[in-house]
Amino acid sequence: MLYKSTVLLLLGCIHFGAFAQVCDPLAAPSGLVSTFAEGIGAQLQWDPVPGSTGVQIKVTSPSGSTVTRRIIGFERDQFLVPDAVLVPGTYTWQVQAACSTVPPYDVTPVSATSTFLVGPAGCPATVTDIDGNVYSTVQIGEQCWMHENLKVEHYQNGDALPTGLSNPAWTAAATGAFSVYNDDASNKAAYGLLYNWYAAADARGLCPTGWQVPTDSAYGQLINFLGGPAVAGGTMKATGTLLAGTGLWEDPNAAASNSSGFTGLPGGFRGFFGDYPELGTHGYWWTRTAPSSNAAWNRRLNTYTSHANRFSANKQNGFSVRCLKD
């Protein structure tokens, strides 16, 4: 038995010596993939550097904070980030291998950056409403937005929204209705439709299935993510001006960068008395949140400043609508 054990041990040493690889300190880990499962966490996997003796994993949260985890002592090709320490949003991560177990560890280059998403699935490329209008989308922070104004003329259940209301009928309306700015069909194509608040808040649903007219707090989350009300407007406005022939905003379109991808347009509004002011200078978007029986919160962008203003307006006003993914 002693002889047999010695032979097996020698064979094991020969096998190890034949296949052991020398760690290459110039080879970064590659092939990064990740999967997130609710209740479990994010499983991170990669192709290890052969012969490495450990790794350092760097994970950056949606807020920008960074956590590193060092695991030294053996070749490593996966790591689980527990669900309990994760918040919704997009994370980035990288891996660096070590070729030694003692400082300075003879480390390899850092891998390319990979990402994983915690929470609801990210934005689809497009979304289609019940009328067949197709809208492109944009991911902004943890939220998925349409980056075009709504043009739908029917609720989700197929019921038609009233339109073509006279000025007195528009003022008196206490149920959903929409208008095209100045009754000019070309403005629908350029800016979308203008809805009174009753349409935006109707339980039949103005947005496509799986999408919603945002609450006041949802817009607040967006604007805080973009730096706050004083600067968010610049990141939300489409660029260019009418005078320069490069956009739809009147001069000066101050601070407009559209760096968020929201692509806010100056669609004006239909007023309480049925008039159509401010095309080219202002854009207004309803929330479905109402602070009183006759007024509701909305957001406004303007050509003169970088502000994204919040204020309440009479529910009979006709404003643009953007939809937010549930």
Beta strands, then each sheet from edge to edge (+ up, - down):
strand 1: 30-37
strand 2: 41-47
strand 3: 54-60
strand 4: 66-72
strand 5: 78-82
strand 6: 89-98
strand 7: 114-118
strand 8: 126-128
strand 9: 134-140
strand 10: 143-146
strand 11: 178-179
strand 12: 194-195
strand 13: 211-212
strand 14: 282-286
strand 15: 295-302
strand 16: 308-314
strand 17: 324-325
sheet 1: 1+ 2- 5+
sheet 2: 4+ 3- 6+ 7-
sheet 3: 8+ 9- 10+
sheet 4: 11+ 12-
sheet 5: 13+ 17-
sheet 6: 14+ 15- 16+
end
